[in-house]
Amino acid sequence: MRRPIGRPTTVRARIVALAVAPVIALMMLWSFAMWSVTGELRALSRVQGVYEDFGTPVDTAIGQIQIERRLSAAYLGAGHRTDTAVDLLEQQRRTDRAVSAMRDAIRDGDRDRLSARQRQVLDAVVDSADQLEALRQRVLSRDISWDRAVSEYSTLVEPGFDVQSALTALQAGQLAREAQVVIELVRVREFVSREDALVAGARAAGTLTDRQYDMLTAAIEDRRVFERTYVPDLPSDSRALFEEFRRSDLHRQLTASEDALLRAGADGAGEAVAAGSWRTTTDRAVERYMLLCTESAVNSAERGRAFAYRELVKAVAVGVVGLAAVGLSLWLAVRGARRISRRLETLRDAADLLTARQLPDVMERLSAGEDVDAATEAPPLADGEAGDDEIGQVGRSFNAARLAAVEAAVRQAALRRGMSAVLLNIARRNQALVHRQLKLVDTLERRTHDPDVLQELFRIDHLTTRMRRHAESLIILSGAAPGRRWRRPVPLADVVSSAVSEIEDYARVEVPPMEPVGVAADAVADVVHLIAELVENATMFSPPHTRVTMRTGRAARGGFVLEIDDRGLGLAADQLAQAHRTLTRPDDFDPTRHDRLGLYVVGRLAARHGIQVTLSGSPYGGTTAAVLLPEGVLAPLEAEEADTAVRSAAGTDDP
């Protein structure tokens, strides 16, 4: 099964991935919350700047429109007097400059700081100001009554109050209430200005209708109600400004003038408004109310900005704490993953140590016959790595498995030693019986003169010799040495002839003449056995009608070489490599490969005496086995044996 792309490949990576997913989600939520909170607070901190950039030009334009409203009422009420027309035209120019400045501020200002609602109300003010010119045409052409003109000018002024509300809409709680109170008090200035316009029209006309008088009294009552209602709701600093104004002479004069209008009624209002002090009182009152509202708005904006800064600091502190919590969570996850990974790596290293070093070392020592203590060779893991969690349980299970593996190896080694001892005992007994049988056959051969019986005895002798070699192979496989010994060096020719005589198809083997080279007495039996195994393999793995030939000669770097050639099918490359491993590393041989027991015996014998055996392709198409006898295996012959070996090599025999 293919692993999905991007999937973590280690336990540590998977644990970190499990922790990173909620951490990323938490980071996204934290970032969204911080952006939302700080965004509103940043906008709140900009309330004062927004009001100064957009609200102040609107206030100025509204103030000029209010003055134009009063002069328009006076113009319409005065009939055809030219002085009122001049004043009105001059005021219209001042109003145009203020409205133009307002348009520039709204159009060219940084509108990105504004919300959609704020941009909408500012555009509504501009649209309302665009209707001013049409109203002026009606006023100048006297197509409208002065009281109707006052109402329509008031309609043009009304969107300005929405601007005040929209520019402070970001504030919340007490700040929102304060901003709304200031907006309502701005209407007080509008009511005074409306009173002034109505009085100007009435004074110019010289009389008031009932409807016009009702408009005047409504404006007076609205001014007083709004002031009584909203001033107490202001914060202390802004409330003190209005209370100080209420205690001033200007406010008393305004109230007294309004009371005079209310007492005069519709019939006497014309006489009451003719007082010369009204003009000065209302102008000063409107200006004072405008200053009071502006200062209150500035105070409110300043408090909003201070509140925003405090809340922003709190939000930043909370954000830092949240970010630290996220970082701590991630650090704890990585630390926990590292600890778990380290514990798992300890288990992995222990398993690798068991398979790569401990068990092979134990097996090697057991093969050498040493006694091994399983508890000592398989110590448990450290207590810190064997806790009560799942990893600790795996560690304890691994400890039990490791101890069981070592104990099983010890038991298997003991069993193998026992089996080897049994096999060796049986092999020794067979070897003793074979020796006795050979002596008996030799005695019978000397006593018998019948050629047919003698031939059968020779066959029995040959079979017994082969049985002796197989018994010796069993002894070698058991790890011991055969019991045959020679007291003196033996010529190599005799050693080879003895080896050939121990195989079944000895007649197919051609033994060439050899140099007078002797084999050391302690190596004679093993060399005979080694050559016999190789020659037998050559006869077994070649066609029965072919010959097995030998070549001998001195090695360039010392020693003597015997080559055995067969004419079989040969070995494949992998089979040849496996045969070489068996010859060079007999301890790694798998006993279940019974077809290689001969090579295994050869490897054991060669390793015992330092003999080098190699296999290669034969020029005849089969396999060539080259046996290099080192100088340590060779020994000088005695004079008589050397002379005999020389005559044998020359093909002659001395009688």
C-alpha positions as CSV (number, residue, x, y, z in Angstrom):
1,M,0.0,0.0,0.0
2,R,1.4,3.4,-1.0
3,R,1.8,6.0,1.7
4,P,-0.2,9.2,1.1
5,I,1.9,12.1,0.1
6,G,2.6,14.4,3.0
7,R,1.7,11.9,5.6
8,P,4.0,12.0,8.7
9,T,6.4,9.1,8.7
10,T,7.5,9.2,12.4
11,V,5.6,9.0,15.7
12,R,7.0,12.4,16.7
13,A,5.8,14.0,13.5
14,R,2.4,12.4,13.9
15,I,2.0,13.6,17.5
16,V,3.2,17.1,16.6
17,A,0.8,17.0,13.6
18,L,-2.1,16.1,16.0
19,A,-1.1,19.1,18.2
20,V,-0.5,21.5,15.4
21,A,-3.9,21.1,13.8
22,P,-5.9,22.5,16.9
23,V,-3.1,25.0,17.5
24,I,-3.5,26.3,14.0
25,A,-7.2,26.5,14.4
26,L,-6.7,28.3,17.7
27,M,-4.3,30.7,16.1
28,M,-6.8,31.5,13.3
29,L,-9.6,32.1,15.9
30,W,-7.2,34.2,18.0
31,S,-6.1,36.2,15.0
32,F,-9.7,36.8,13.9
33,A,-10.7,37.8,17.4
34,M,-7.8,40.1,17.8
35,W,-8.3,41.7,14.4
36,S,-12.0,42.2,15.1
37,V,-11.5,43.7,18.6
38,T,-8.5,45.8,17.7
39,G,-10.1,46.9,14.5
40,E,-13.1,48.3,16.3
41,L,-10.9,49.9,19.0
42,R,-8.6,51.4,16.3
43,A,-11.7,52.8,14.6
44,L,-12.9,54.1,18.0
45,S,-9.6,55.8,18.6
46,R,-10.0,57.6,15.3
47,V,-13.4,59.1,16.2
48,Q,-11.9,62.5,17.1
49,G,-9.8,62.7,13.9
50,V,-12.8,61.7,11.8
51,Y,-15.0,64.3,13.5
52,E,-12.4,67.0,13.0
53,D,-11.9,66.0,9.3
54,F,-15.6,65.6,8.3
55,G,-17.8,66.8,11.2
56,T,-16.3,70.3,11.6
57,P,-16.8,71.3,7.9
58,V,-20.4,70.0,8.1
59,D,-21.0,72.1,11.3
60,T,-19.6,75.2,9.7
61,A,-21.7,74.8,6.6
62,I,-24.8,74.1,8.7
63,G,-24.1,77.3,10.8
64,Q,-23.9,79.4,7.6
65,I,-27.1,77.9,6.3
66,Q,-28.8,78.7,9.6
67,I,-27.7,82.4,9.2
68,E,-28.9,82.4,5.6
69,R,-32.2,81.0,6.8
70,R,-32.7,84.0,9.2
71,L,-31.7,86.5,6.5
72,S,-34.0,84.8,4.0
73,A,-36.9,85.1,6.5
74,A,-36.1,88.8,7.0
75,Y,-35.9,89.3,3.3
76,L,-39.2,87.7,2.6
77,G,-40.9,89.5,5.5
78,A,-39.6,93.0,4.7
79,G,-41.2,93.2,1.3
80,H,-39.1,95.2,-1.3
81,R,-36.5,96.7,1.0
82,T,-33.1,96.6,-0.7
83,D,-31.0,96.5,2.5
84,T,-32.2,93.0,3.4
85,A,-31.5,91.8,-0.1
86,V,-27.9,93.0,0.1
87,D,-27.4,91.2,3.5
88,L,-28.9,88.0,2.1
89,L,-26.7,88.0,-1.0
90,E,-23.5,88.5,1.1
91,Q,-24.6,85.7,3.4
92,Q,-25.2,83.4,0.4
93,R,-21.6,83.9,-0.7
94,R,-20.4,83.1,2.8
95,T,-22.6,80.0,2.8
96,D,-21.3,79.0,-0.6
97,R,-17.7,79.1,0.6
98,A,-18.6,77.0,3.6
99,V,-20.6,74.5,1.6
100,S,-17.8,74.3,-1.0
101,A,-15.3,73.6,1.8
102,M,-17.6,70.9,3.1
103,R,-17.8,69.2,-0.3
104,D,-14.0,69.3,-0.7
105,A,-13.6,67.7,2.8
106,I,-16.1,65.0,2.1
107,R,-14.9,64.3,-1.4
108,D,-11.1,64.5,-0.9
109,G,-10.9,63.2,2.7
110,D,-9.7,59.8,3.7
111,R,-13.0,58.0,3.3
112,D,-11.4,54.6,3.9
113,R,-11.6,55.4,7.6
114,L,-15.4,55.7,7.3
115,S,-18.0,53.0,7.4
116,A,-20.6,52.5,4.8
117,R,-23.2,54.2,7.0
118,Q,-21.0,57.2,7.6
119,R,-20.2,57.6,3.9
120,Q,-24.0,57.4,3.2
121,V,-25.0,60.2,5.6
122,L,-22.1,62.4,4.4
123,D,-23.3,62.0,0.8
124,A,-26.8,62.8,2.0
125,V,-25.6,66.2,3.4
126,V,-23.9,66.9,0.1
127,D,-27.2,66.0,-1.8
128,S,-29.1,68.3,0.6
129,A,-26.7,71.1,0.0
130,D,-27.3,70.6,-3.7
131,Q,-30.9,71.6,-3.2
132,L,-29.9,74.9,-1.7
133,E,-29.7,76.8,-5.0
134,A,-33.3,75.9,-6.0
135,L,-34.5,77.2,-2.7
136,R,-32.6,80.4,-3.1
137,Q,-34.2,81.0,-6.5
138,R,-37.6,80.7,-4.9
139,V,-36.6,83.0,-2.1
140,L,-35.1,85.7,-4.3
141,S,-38.1,85.6,-6.6
142,R,-40.5,85.8,-3.6
143,D,-42.3,82.6,-4.7
144,I,-42.4,81.3,-1.1
145,S,-43.5,82.7,2.2
146,W,-41.0,83.5,4.9
147,D,-42.3,80.9,7.3
148,R,-42.3,78.3,4.5
149,A,-38.7,79.2,3.7
150,V,-37.8,78.7,7.3
151,S,-39.3,75.2,7.2
152,E,-37.5,74.2,4.0
153,Y,-34.2,75.6,5.2
154,S,-34.7,73.5,8.4
155,T,-35.2,70.5,6.2
156,L,-31.9,71.1,4.5
157,V,-30.2,71.4,7.9
158,E,-31.7,68.2,9.3
159,P,-29.2,65.7,7.6
160,G,-26.3,67.4,9.5
161,F,-27.6,65.9,12.7
162,D,-27.4,62.4,11.1
163,V,-23.7,63.2,10.4
164,Q,-23.1,63.8,14.1
165,S,-24.8,60.6,15.0
166,A,-23.0,58.5,12.4
167,L,-19.5,59.8,13.2
168,T,-19.9,58.7,16.8
169,A,-21.6,55.4,16.1
170,L,-18.5,53.3,16.9
171,Q,-18.8,54.2,20.6
172,A,-20.6,51.8,22.9
173,G,-22.1,51.9,26.4
174,Q,-21.8,55.2,28.3
175,L,-19.8,56.7,25.5
176,A,-22.6,56.1,23.0
177,R,-25.1,57.7,25.4
178,E,-22.8,60.7,25.8
179,A,-22.4,61.1,22.1
180,Q,-26.2,60.9,21.6
181,V,-26.7,63.6,24.2
182,V,-24.3,65.9,22.5
183,I,-26.1,65.4,19.2
184,E,-29.4,66.2,20.8
185,L,-27.9,69.4,22.3
186,V,-26.7,70.4,18.9
187,R,-30.4,70.6,18.1
188,V,-30.7,73.2,20.9
189,R,-28.5,75.5,18.8
190,E,-30.8,74.7,15.8
191,F,-33.9,75.6,17.8
192,V,-32.4,79.0,18.9
193,S,-31.4,79.6,15.3
194,R,-34.9,78.7,14.1
195,E,-36.3,81.1,16.7
196,D,-34.0,83.8,15.4
197,A,-35.2,83.1,11.8
198,L,-38.8,83.2,12.8
199,V,-38.4,86.4,14.8
200,A,-36.5,88.0,11.9
201,G,-39.3,87.2,9.6
202,A,-42.0,88.4,12.0
203,R,-40.1,91.5,12.7
204,A,-39.7,92.2,9.0
205,A,-43.3,91.5,8.3
206,G,-44.5,93.3,11.5
207,T,-47.0,90.7,12.4
208,L,-47.4,86.9,13.0
209,T,-50.2,84.5,12.0
210,D,-51.4,81.9,14.4
211,R,-49.5,79.2,12.5
212,Q,-46.3,81.3,12.5
213,Y,-46.7,82.0,16.2
214,D,-47.2,78.2,16.8
215,M,-43.9,77.5,15.0
216,L,-42.1,80.1,17.2
217,T,-43.5,78.9,20.5
218,A,-42.8,75.2,19.5
219,A,-39.1,76.1,18.8
220,I,-38.9,77.9,22.2
221,E,-40.4,75.0,24.0
222,D,-38.3,72.4,22.2
223,R,-35.1,74.4,23.0
224,R,-36.1,74.5,26.7
225,V,-37.2,70.8,26.9
226,F,-34.1,69.5,25.2
227,E,-31.8,71.6,27.4
228,R,-33.6,70.5,30.6
229,T,-33.6,66.8,29.5
230,Y,-30.1,66.3,28.1
231,V,-27.8,68.6,29.9
232,P,-28.1,66.5,33.2
233,D,-27.1,63.4,31.3
234,L,-23.7,64.9,30.2
235,P,-20.5,64.0,31.9
236,S,-19.3,66.3,34.6
237,D,-16.9,68.3,32.4
238,S,-19.3,69.0,29.6
239,R,-22.3,69.5,32.0
240,A,-20.3,72.1,33.9
241,L,-19.9,74.1,30.6
242,F,-23.7,74.2,30.0
243,E,-24.5,74.9,33.7
244,E,-22.0,77.8,33.6
245,F,-23.8,79.1,30.5
246,R,-27.2,78.8,32.2
247,R,-26.0,81.0,35.0
248,S,-24.7,83.6,32.6
249,D,-26.4,86.9,31.7
250,L,-26.6,85.8,28.1
251,H,-28.8,82.8,29.0
252,R,-31.0,84.9,31.2
253,Q,-31.4,87.5,28.5
254,L,-32.4,84.7,26.0
255,T,-34.9,83.2,28.4
256,A,-36.3,86.7,29.2
257,S,-36.7,87.4,25.5
258,E,-38.4,84.1,24.9
259,D,-40.7,84.7,27.9
260,A,-41.7,88.1,26.4
261,L,-42.6,86.4,23.1
262,L,-44.7,83.8,24.9
263,R,-46.6,86.4,27.0
264,A,-47.3,88.6,24.0
265,G,-49.2,86.0,22.1
266,A,-49.8,86.1,18.3
267,D,-51.3,89.6,18.4
268,G,-48.6,91.2,20.4
269,A,-45.7,89.3,19.1
270,G,-44.9,91.8,16.5
271,E,-44.4,94.5,19.1
272,A,-42.5,92.1,21.4
273,V,-40.0,91.1,18.8
274,A,-39.2,94.6,17.9
275,A,-37.0,95.0,20.8
276,G,-33.4,95.9,19.7
277,S,-31.7,93.5,22.1
278,W,-33.1,90.3,20.5
279,R,-30.7,90.4,17.6
280,T,-27.6,90.6,19.8
281,T,-28.9,88.1,22.2
282,T,-29.7,85.4,19.7
283,D,-26.5,85.8,17.7
284,R,-24.4,85.4,20.8
285,A,-26.5,82.5,22.1
286,V,-26.2,80.6,18.8
287,E,-22.5,81.1,18.8
288,R,-22.2,80.1,22.4
289,Y,-24.3,77.0,21.9
290,M,-22.2,76.0,19.0
291,L,-19.0,76.4,21.1
292,L,-20.5,74.4,23.9
293,C,-21.6,71.6,21.6
294,T,-18.2,71.5,19.9
295,E,-16.4,71.4,23.2
296,S,-18.7,68.6,24.5
297,A,-18.2,66.7,21.3
298,V,-14.4,67.0,21.6
299,N,-14.6,65.9,25.2
300,S,-16.7,62.9,24.2
301,A,-14.3,62.0,21.4
302,E,-11.3,62.3,23.7
303,R,-12.9,60.0,26.3
304,G,-13.7,57.6,23.5
305,R,-10.1,57.6,22.3
306,A,-8.8,57.2,25.9
307,F,-11.2,54.3,26.4
308,A,-10.1,52.8,23.1
309,Y,-6.5,53.0,24.1
310,R,-7.2,51.4,27.4
311,E,-9.2,48.6,25.8
312,L,-6.6,48.2,23.1
313,V,-3.9,47.8,25.7
314,K,-6.1,45.2,27.4
315,A,-6.7,43.5,24.1
316,V,-3.0,43.4,23.3
317,A,-2.2,42.0,26.7
318,V,-4.9,39.3,26.3
319,G,-3.5,38.7,22.8
320,V,0.0,38.3,24.1
321,V,-1.2,35.9,26.8
322,G,-3.2,34.0,24.2
323,L,-0.2,33.8,21.9
324,A,1.9,32.7,24.8
325,A,-0.7,30.0,25.6
326,V,-0.6,28.8,22.0
327,G,3.2,28.8,22.0
328,L,3.2,26.9,25.3
329,S,0.7,24.4,24.0
330,L,2.9,23.8,20.9
331,W,6.0,23.6,23.0
332,L,4.4,21.1,25.3
333,A,3.2,19.1,22.3
334,V,6.7,19.1,20.8
335,R,8.3,18.3,24.2
336,G,5.9,15.4,24.8
337,A,6.4,14.1,21.3
338,R,10.2,14.3,21.8
339,R,9.9,12.4,25.0
340,I,7.7,9.7,23.5
341,S,9.9,9.5,20.5
342,R,13.0,9.2,22.7
343,R,11.4,6.4,24.6
344,L,10.4,4.6,21.4
345,E,13.9,5.2,20.0
346,T,15.3,3.5,23.2
347,L,13.1,0.5,22.5
348,R,14.2,0.5,18.9
349,D,17.9,0.7,19.8
350,A,17.5,-2.0,22.4
351,A,15.8,-4.2,19.7
352,D,18.6,-3.4,17.2
353,L,21.2,-4.1,19.9
354,L,19.6,-7.5,20.6
355,T,19.4,-8.5,17.0
356,A,22.8,-7.0,15.8
357,R,25.0,-7.7,18.8
358,Q,23.6,-9.5,21.8
359,L,22.1,-12.5,20.2
360,P,25.0,-13.1,17.7
361,D,27.5,-12.6,20.5
362,V,25.5,-15.0,22.7
363,M,25.4,-17.5,19.9
364,E,29.1,-17.2,19.2
365,R,29.9,-17.7,22.8
366,L,27.6,-20.6,23.1
367,S,29.2,-22.1,20.0
368,A,32.5,-21.7,21.6
369,G,31.2,-23.7,24.6
370,E,31.0,-20.9,27.1
371,D,28.3,-20.8,29.8
372,V,25.9,-17.8,29.3
373,D,23.6,-16.4,31.9
374,A,20.4,-15.2,30.2
375,A,19.5,-12.6,32.9
376,T,22.9,-11.0,32.6
377,E,23.0,-11.0,28.8
378,A,19.4,-9.5,28.6
379,P,19.2,-6.8,31.3
380,P,15.8,-4.9,31.5
381,L,15.4,-1.4,30.3
382,A,16.0,1.5,32.7
383,D,13.1,2.3,35.1
384,G,12.6,5.7,33.6
385,E,11.7,4.0,30.2
386,A,9.4,1.4,31.8
387,G,6.5,3.6,33.2
388,D,2.9,2.6,33.6
389,D,1.7,3.9,30.3
390,E,1.5,1.9,27.0
391,I,5.1,2.5,26.1
392,G,6.1,1.2,29.5
393,Q,4.0,-1.9,28.9
394,V,5.6,-2.4,25.5
395,G,9.0,-2.0,27.2
396,R,8.2,-4.6,29.8
397,S,6.9,-6.9,27.1
398,F,10.1,-6.3,25.1
399,N,12.1,-7.1,28.2
400,A,10.3,-10.4,28.6
401,A,10.7,-11.2,24.9
402,R,14.4,-10.4,25.0
403,L,15.0,-12.6,28.0
404,A,12.9,-15.3,26.4
405,A,15.0,-15.0,23.2
406,V,18.3,-15.3,25.0
407,E,17.0,-18.1,27.2
408,A,15.8,-19.9,24.0
409,A,19.2,-19.4,22.4
410,V,20.8,-20.8,25.5
411,R,18.5,-23.8,25.5
412,Q,19.0,-24.4,21.8
413,A,22.7,-24.2,22.3
414,A,22.5,-26.7,25.1
415,L,20.3,-28.9,23.0
416,R,22.7,-28.6,20.1
417,R,25.7,-29.5,22.3
418,G,23.7,-32.4,23.6
419,M,22.9,-33.6,20.1
420,S,26.5,-33.0,19.0
421,A,27.6,-35.1,22.0
422,V,25.2,-37.8,21.1
423,L,26.3,-37.7,17.4
424,L,29.9,-37.7,18.4
425,N,29.4,-40.6,20.8
426,I,27.6,-42.6,18.0
427,A,30.3,-41.5,15.5
428,R,33.1,-42.6,17.8
429,R,31.4,-46.0,18.3
430,N,30.9,-46.4,14.6
431,Q,34.6,-45.4,14.0
432,A,35.7,-48.0,16.5
433,L,33.6,-50.7,14.9
434,V,34.8,-49.7,11.4
435,H,38.4,-49.9,12.6
436,R,37.8,-53.4,14.0
437,Q,36.0,-54.3,10.8
438,L,39.0,-53.1,8.7
439,K,41.4,-55.2,10.8
440,L,39.2,-58.2,10.4
441,V,39.0,-57.7,6.7
442,D,42.7,-57.3,6.5
443,T,43.3,-60.5,8.4
444,L,40.9,-62.4,6.1
445,E,42.7,-60.9,3.0
446,R,46.0,-62.3,4.2
447,R,44.6,-65.8,4.9
448,T,42.6,-66.1,1.7
449,H,44.1,-67.4,-1.6
450,D,40.9,-67.8,-3.6
451,P,40.9,-64.9,-6.2
452,D,37.1,-64.6,-6.2
453,V,36.8,-64.5,-2.4
454,L,39.8,-62.1,-2.3
455,Q,38.0,-59.8,-4.8
456,E,34.9,-59.7,-2.6
457,L,37.0,-59.0,0.5
458,F,38.6,-56.1,-1.4
459,R,35.1,-54.7,-2.1
460,I,34.2,-55.1,1.5
461,D,37.5,-53.3,2.4
462,H,36.6,-50.4,0.1
463,L,33.1,-50.1,1.5
464,T,34.4,-50.1,5.0
465,T,36.9,-47.4,4.1
466,R,34.0,-45.3,2.8
467,M,32.1,-46.0,6.0
468,R,35.1,-44.8,8.0
469,R,35.2,-41.6,6.1
470,H,31.5,-41.0,6.7
471,A,31.9,-41.7,10.4
472,E,34.8,-39.2,10.4
473,S,32.5,-36.6,8.7
474,L,30.0,-37.0,11.4
475,I,32.7,-36.4,14.0
476,I,33.8,-33.3,12.1
477,L,30.3,-32.1,12.0
478,S,30.1,-32.6,15.7
479,G,33.0,-30.2,16.2
480,A,35.6,-32.8,17.1
481,A,38.7,-34.3,15.3
482,P,38.9,-37.8,13.9
483,G,41.0,-40.3,15.8
484,R,43.3,-41.4,13.0
485,R,46.9,-40.2,13.6
486,W,50.3,-40.6,11.8
487,R,53.6,-40.4,13.4
488,R,55.6,-39.3,10.4
489,P,55.1,-37.1,7.3
490,V,53.4,-38.9,4.4
491,P,54.2,-38.2,0.7
492,L,51.4,-36.2,-1.0
493,A,51.1,-38.9,-3.6
494,D,50.2,-41.4,-1.0
495,V,47.8,-38.9,0.6
496,V,46.0,-38.4,-2.8
497,S,45.9,-42.1,-3.5
498,S,44.4,-42.8,-0.1
499,A,41.8,-40.1,-0.7
500,V,40.9,-41.5,-4.1
501,S,40.6,-45.0,-2.6
502,E,37.9,-43.8,-0.2
503,I,35.4,-42.9,-2.9
504,E,33.1,-45.2,-4.9
505,D,34.1,-44.3,-8.5
506,Y,37.9,-44.3,-7.8
507,A,38.5,-45.9,-11.2
508,R,37.4,-42.7,-13.0
509,V,40.0,-40.6,-11.2
510,E,43.4,-40.0,-12.9
511,V,46.2,-39.3,-10.4
512,P,49.2,-37.7,-12.0
513,P,52.8,-38.1,-10.9
514,M,53.7,-35.7,-8.1
515,E,56.7,-34.1,-6.7
516,P,58.2,-35.5,-3.5
517,V,56.2,-33.3,-1.2
518,G,55.3,-34.5,2.3
519,V,52.2,-33.7,4.4
520,A,52.7,-33.1,8.1
521,A,51.7,-36.1,10.3
522,D,49.0,-34.2,12.3
523,A,47.4,-33.0,9.0
524,V,47.4,-36.3,7.0
525,A,44.0,-37.6,8.1
526,D,42.3,-34.2,7.5
527,V,43.9,-33.6,4.1
528,V,43.0,-37.2,3.0
529,H,39.4,-36.5,4.1
530,L,39.3,-33.0,2.4
531,I,40.6,-34.4,-0.9
532,A,38.3,-37.3,-0.8
533,E,35.2,-35.1,-0.3
534,L,36.3,-32.9,-3.3
535,V,37.0,-35.8,-5.6
536,E,33.7,-37.5,-4.7
537,N,31.9,-34.3,-5.5
538,A,33.7,-34.3,-8.9
539,T,32.6,-37.8,-9.6
540,M,29.0,-37.3,-8.4
541,F,28.4,-34.2,-10.4
542,S,29.9,-35.3,-13.7
543,P,28.7,-37.9,-16.2
544,P,29.8,-41.5,-15.4
545,H,31.6,-42.0,-18.6
546,T,33.9,-39.0,-18.0
547,R,37.2,-38.8,-16.2
548,V,38.2,-36.7,-13.2
549,T,41.7,-35.3,-13.7
550,M,44.2,-33.7,-11.3
551,R,47.0,-31.2,-11.7
552,T,49.7,-30.3,-9.2
553,G,52.4,-27.8,-8.8
554,R,54.2,-25.4,-6.6
555,A,52.5,-22.0,-5.7
556,A,54.3,-18.8,-6.6
557,R,53.9,-17.5,-3.0
558,G,54.7,-20.7,-1.3
559,G,52.8,-23.9,-0.7
560,F,51.6,-26.6,-3.0
561,V,48.5,-26.6,-5.3
562,L,46.3,-29.5,-6.2
563,E,43.6,-28.9,-8.8
564,I,40.7,-31.3,-9.4
565,D,38.8,-31.0,-12.7
566,D,35.5,-32.6,-13.6
567,R,33.5,-32.5,-16.9
568,G,30.1,-31.9,-15.5
569,L,27.6,-29.0,-16.1
570,G,29.3,-26.7,-13.7
571,L,27.8,-24.3,-11.2
572,A,25.8,-21.1,-11.8
573,A,27.1,-17.8,-10.5
574,D,24.8,-17.7,-7.4
575,Q,25.5,-21.4,-6.7
576,L,29.3,-20.8,-7.0
577,A,29.0,-17.8,-4.6
578,Q,27.0,-19.8,-2.1
579,A,29.6,-22.6,-2.3
580,H,32.4,-20.2,-1.7
581,R,30.6,-18.8,1.4
582,T,30.3,-22.4,2.7
583,L,34.0,-23.0,2.2
584,T,35.2,-19.8,3.6
585,R,32.7,-19.3,6.5
586,P,31.7,-22.8,7.6
587,D,30.3,-21.6,10.9
588,D,27.5,-19.7,8.9
589,F,26.5,-22.9,7.1
590,D,22.8,-23.9,7.4
591,P,22.7,-27.6,8.4
592,T,19.3,-27.9,6.7
593,R,21.1,-27.6,3.3
594,H,22.1,-31.3,3.3
595,D,23.2,-31.1,-0.3
596,R,26.2,-29.0,0.8
597,L,27.4,-31.2,3.7
598,G,30.5,-32.3,1.8
599,L,31.6,-28.6,1.2
600,Y,30.7,-27.9,4.9
601,V,33.1,-30.7,6.0
602,V,35.8,-29.4,3.6
603,G,35.4,-25.8,5.0
604,R,35.7,-27.1,8.5
605,L,38.9,-29.1,7.7
606,A,40.4,-26.2,5.6
607,A,39.8,-23.7,8.4
608,R,41.4,-26.0,10.9
609,H,44.8,-26.1,9.0
610,G,44.7,-22.8,7.0
611,I,44.1,-24.5,3.7
612,Q,42.6,-22.4,0.9
613,V,40.0,-24.1,-1.2
614,T,38.5,-22.2,-4.2
615,L,36.0,-23.2,-6.9
616,S,36.0,-21.9,-10.5
617,G,34.9,-22.9,-13.9
618,S,36.8,-25.7,-15.5
619,P,38.1,-25.5,-19.1
620,Y,36.4,-28.8,-19.7
621,G,33.0,-27.3,-18.9
622,G,32.6,-28.5,-15.4
623,T,34.1,-27.2,-12.1
624,T,37.7,-26.9,-10.9
625,A,38.5,-27.2,-7.2
626,A,41.9,-25.7,-6.3
627,V,43.4,-26.8,-3.0
628,L,46.3,-24.6,-1.8
629,L,48.3,-26.5,1.0
630,P,50.3,-23.9,2.9
631,E,53.8,-24.4,4.1
632,G,52.5,-25.1,7.6
633,V,50.8,-28.3,6.3
634,L,53.8,-29.5,4.3
635,A,56.8,-31.3,5.9
636,P,60.1,-32.7,4.6
637,L,60.1,-36.5,4.0
638,E,62.7,-38.9,5.3
639,A,65.3,-40.1,2.9
640,E,63.7,-43.5,2.1
641,E,60.3,-42.0,1.7
642,A,61.6,-39.2,-0.5
643,D,63.4,-41.7,-2.7
644,T,60.3,-43.8,-3.1
645,A,58.3,-40.7,-3.9
646,V,60.9,-39.7,-6.6
647,R,60.7,-43.2,-8.2
648,S,56.9,-43.0,-8.1
649,A,56.9,-39.6,-9.8
650,A,59.3,-41.0,-12.5
651,G,57.0,-44.0,-13.1
652,T,59.6,-46.7,-11.9
653,D,59.8,-49.0,-8.9
654,D,62.9,-50.4,-7.3
655,P,62.6,-54.1,-6.5
